């Protein structure tokens, strides 16, 4: 979760769905000045998969709910789920408790938009990993791997 500035100064209409949306985004970003980043915040970003305490979630929800400017900034930002929680928590009293470690096991082949969908052939790798979560599965493609994971968990319980 590096301190890189992941906040984009462009306007994104990710919450809208209409014909010509991408063209309108281009026009808005061509004619309007770049958005100003909220002052006093260092931006952090990484995977959108995290494990959070209820108090940390409550803090983020209250912060967004009570800060209209911040809420508006994230609303028009590309992929806010990849930096909103990280940014707000790293700029809060919770920062000292953040552990920068991904709890998810996944395989993301190079130059592909999505992680690999696991099958029973991946079972040994999944079990051998030190991660407590895994993604991605598709029961229609291969439900056996999930049955194998369940059996392994039940065996060790």
N, C-alpha and C positions, 0 to 999 in steps of 0.2 A: 504494500500500500504506500507507494512512494508519494513524495510531496509534489509531484509534477502537477502542473496546472492543467487539469482535465476539463475544466469548465470551458465550454465553447462560447465565444462572444457572438456567434451567429444566432439567428432566430430559427427554431425548428417547430413545426406544427404537428408534432407527433401525436397529439391528442385529438386531431381532426382528421376526418376521412371524407374527402370529396375529390371529384375529378379536377385535375389541374393544381392540386396541392403543392406538388414539387415545383411547378413553375412559379406559383405564388411565393413560395419560400425563396426562390432565386431572386425574384423581383424585390422582395422585402430586404433581402441581404445586400442587394446591389445598391438600392436607393437610400436605405436607412443607415445611420451611423452604427458602428459596432456597439453592441451592448456593453455597458460598464459592469464589471464584476462587483459583487457586494464588497464593501470596504471592511477591512479587518478580518477577513477570512482567508486562510490558506487552504487551497483545494487539494483533496486527496481522492484517489480513485483506485479501484481494483474490481475484482469479481463481485457480482451481485449476490453471491452465496456466502452468508455469514451466519453465525450463531450469536444471538443477542440476548442479554438479560431483559426481563420485563421493564426494569427501570431505565435501561438504555433506550428501549423502544418508546417508552412514555416520554422521555426527554426529547427525542427526535420529533415525535408527533406534536408535542406541545410547542416546540420551537417553530416548526413549519406553520402550525395553526395560528400562532400569535405574531408571527413576523410576515406580514402581507407582502412586503417587497421581496423577501427571500422566497416565499411561496411562488410568486409570479416569476422570479428568475428561473427557478427549477422547472416550472410548468412549460416554459418555452425553450428548454434545453434538450439537446440530443442525449439519450440514454442516461437520464438522471439517476436511475437505479444503480448505476455503476459508480456513483460518487456522492450521492446525497447523504446516505447514512455515514459513510466513511468521513466525509468532510465535516459534518455536524458533530460527530463524536470526537474527532481528533481536535476540534476547536472547543472542547467542553471539558468539564471536570472528569469525564470518563476517559480522556486520552491516556492517562497513566495506566489504565487497566486494559487497553486494547492489545490483543495478541495478534500479530500479523501472520496468521497461518491459515491456509485454506483447509477446511475440514472435509472437503469433497474430493472424491476420486473420480477422475474422468480422463478420457483420452481425446485430445483435440488435434486431429491430423492437420498438418500444415496446409495453408491456403484453402481451408474449407470453412464455411460459415457456421457449422454446428459441430458439437462433440460427436464422437462415435456412439452409435447405439450398441450397448453391450448385448452379447449372446452368451450361451453356455460355454463357448470357447474362452471367454474372458473370466470365468469364475475364479480360477486359481490366482490370477492377477488381482482381482478385486479383494479376495480374502487375504492375500499376502500384503496388501497395502495397509498403511497405518491410519487410514481415513475412516471416519464413522458414517459418512454419507457417500453415495455414489450416484452418478448420473451419466448416462441417460439410458432409459429402458423403454421398451415398447412391447407390451404383452401380446400384441398381434404378430409381431416379428419373432419373438422368442420368449415365452413365459417360463421356460424351463430354468433359465438363469435365476429368476426370482424364487422359484421353488427350491433351488439348490442353496441360495442364500438363507432362506427361511430354515431349511433343514440344518444348515451349519450353525445358525444362531441357536436353534432349539437344542442341538447337540451340546453346545457350550454353556447352556443356561442352567 
